[in-house]
Amino acid sequence: MKKLMIASDIHGSALWCRAMLDAFAREGADRLLLLGDLLYHGPRNDLPDGYAPKEVIAMLSDVREKILAVRGNCDTEVDQMVLPFPILADYAVLDVGELTLYATHGHIWNSGHLPPLCPSDVLVFGHTHVPEDVVTDGVRCLNPGSVSIPKNGSARGYLVLEGGVFTRKTL
């Protein structure tokens, strides 16, 4: 895998899912790693702009062979029934070049509560809707923020991993 795009927290917004997929096409990434909360907005969030989960299903289905995904706290078995790619894994461990990437949603494992990782591993997570890039106990912890419902004044965004370098970009 030469180039990986990482995004989180679409929450059923067709408007921002389209913007994310347009960015994915522009980036020319080999894979899109989604860190959960794909279709449902959740009880603590207002409806995002362009809320249309059925449209999100169709858009993501069109690129299903490029998607790797983990389960968010708003993702359920019902969501899996309508999506043609796996979304119910709590985490994924990926060897990406020289890096070991631990991908999870962030509601359990995050920069304040690390899973068992080695120093120099990288934890990528979403959930908070706030971008983050910190090192905790030697583990780099990265959060791309939210595609559709950014918080704390942050911009909608995603991460790109290419050549061992992470770059945060905005939609």
C-alpha positions in Angstrom: 0.0 0.0 0.0 1.6 3.2 -1.2 -0.9 5.8 0.0 -3.6 5.5 2.7 -6.4 8.0 3.4 -7.9 7.9 7.0 -11.2 9.4 7.9 -13.8 9.2 10.7 -17.2 10.1 11.8 -19.3 10.5 8.6 -22.5 10.1 10.7 -24.8 9.7 7.6 -23.9 13.0 5.9 -24.2 12.5 2.2 -22.9 16.0 1.6 -19.7 15.4 3.5 -19.3 11.8 2.4 -19.2 13.1 -1.2 -16.6 15.7 -0.2 -14.5 12.9 1.5 -14.8 10.6 -1.6 -13.9 13.5 -3.9 -10.8 14.1 -1.7 -10.0 10.3 -1.8 -10.1 10.4 -5.7 -7.9 13.6 -5.7 -5.4 12.0 -3.3 -5.1 8.9 -5.5 -4.9 6.8 -2.3 -4.8 3.1 -2.6 -7.1 2.5 0.4 -9.6 4.4 2.5 -9.5 3.6 6.2 -12.7 4.5 8.0 -12.6 4.8 11.8 -16.3 4.3 12.4 -19.6 6.1 12.9 -20.5 5.8 9.2 -24.3 6.0 9.0 -26.0 7.1 12.3 -25.6 10.6 13.8 -25.9 9.3 17.4 -28.0 10.6 20.3 -25.5 13.3 21.4 -25.1 14.9 17.9 -27.4 17.1 15.9 -28.3 15.9 12.4 -25.3 16.7 10.2 -25.7 18.8 7.1 -26.9 16.7 4.2 -28.0 13.8 6.5 -29.0 11.0 4.1 -27.7 7.6 5.2 -29.1 5.7 2.2 -27.1 8.0 -0.1 -24.0 7.4 2.1 -24.6 3.6 1.7 -24.7 3.9 -2.1 -21.5 6.1 -2.2 -19.5 3.9 0.0 -20.7 0.8 -1.8 -19.3 2.2 -5.0 -15.7 2.1 -3.5 -16.2 -1.0 -1.3 -13.1 -2.7 -2.6 -10.9 0.2 -1.4 -12.4 0.5 2.1 -11.0 -0.9 5.3 -13.3 0.0 8.3 -13.6 -0.5 12.1 -16.7 -0.2 14.2 -17.7 3.1 15.8 -19.9 3.4 18.9 -22.8 4.3 16.6 -22.3 1.4 14.2 -24.6 -1.6 14.6 -25.4 -5.0 13.0 -28.2 -3.2 11.1 -25.6 -1.0 9.5 -23.6 -4.0 8.5 -26.6 -5.5 6.9 -26.8 -2.6 4.4 -23.1 -2.1 3.8 -21.2 -4.5 1.4 -17.9 -4.3 3.3 -17.0 -5.3 6.9 -17.5 -2.6 9.5 -17.9 -4.5 12.8 -14.3 -5.1 13.9 -13.4 -3.2 17.0 -9.9 -2.6 15.7 -7.5 -3.4 12.9 -3.7 -3.8 13.1 -2.0 -2.9 9.8 1.6 -3.1 8.8 2.1 -0.1 6.6 5.7 0.1 5.4 7.8 0.4 8.5 4.8 1.3 10.7 2.4 -0.8 12.7 -0.9 1.0 12.7 -3.6 0.2 15.3 -6.9 1.6 14.0 -9.9 1.9 16.3 -12.8 4.2 16.8 -11.6 5.9 19.9 -14.4 5.4 22.4 -12.5 2.7 24.2 -8.8 3.0 23.1 -7.4 6.5 22.5 -4.5 8.8 23.5 -5.6 8.8 27.1 -6.2 5.0 27.3 -3.8 3.2 25.1 -4.2 -0.4 23.9 -1.2 -2.6 24.5 1.2 -1.2 21.9 5.0 -1.0 21.4 6.7 2.4 21.4 7.0 3.5 17.8 3.5 2.0 17.0 0.9 4.4 15.8 -2.7 4.6 17.1 -5.3 6.1 14.8 -8.7 6.8 16.2 -11.7 9.1 15.8 -14.8 9.5 18.1 -13.9 12.9 19.6 -14.4 14.9 16.3 -11.3 16.8 17.2 -8.0 16.4 15.4 -5.1 15.3 17.5 -1.4 14.4 17.1 0.3 13.5 20.3 2.9 11.0 21.6 1.9 9.0 24.7 4.3 6.5 26.1 6.2 6.4 22.8 3.1 5.7 20.8 2.0 8.3 18.2 -1.7 9.0 18.6 -3.5 10.6 15.6 -7.1 11.6 15.2 -8.2 13.0 11.8 -11.2 14.8 13.3 -14.7 14.4 11.8 -15.8 14.4 8.2 -19.2 15.8 9.0 -19.5 17.1 12.6 -16.3 18.8 13.6 -16.0 20.0 17.2 -14.0 22.6 19.2 -13.8 24.9 16.2 -11.8 22.3 14.1 -12.3 22.0 10.4 -13.6 18.9 8.7 -10.7 16.7 7.7 -8.8 13.5 7.1 -5.3 12.1 7.3 -3.1 10.9 4.5 -0.2 8.4 5.1 2.4 8.3 2.4 6.0 7.3 2.7 5.7 7.0 6.4 4.6 10.6 6.8 1.1 11.6 8.1 -0.5 14.8 6.8 -3.8 16.2 8.0 -5.9 17.8 5.4 -9.2 19.7 5.4 -12.2 19.1 3.2 
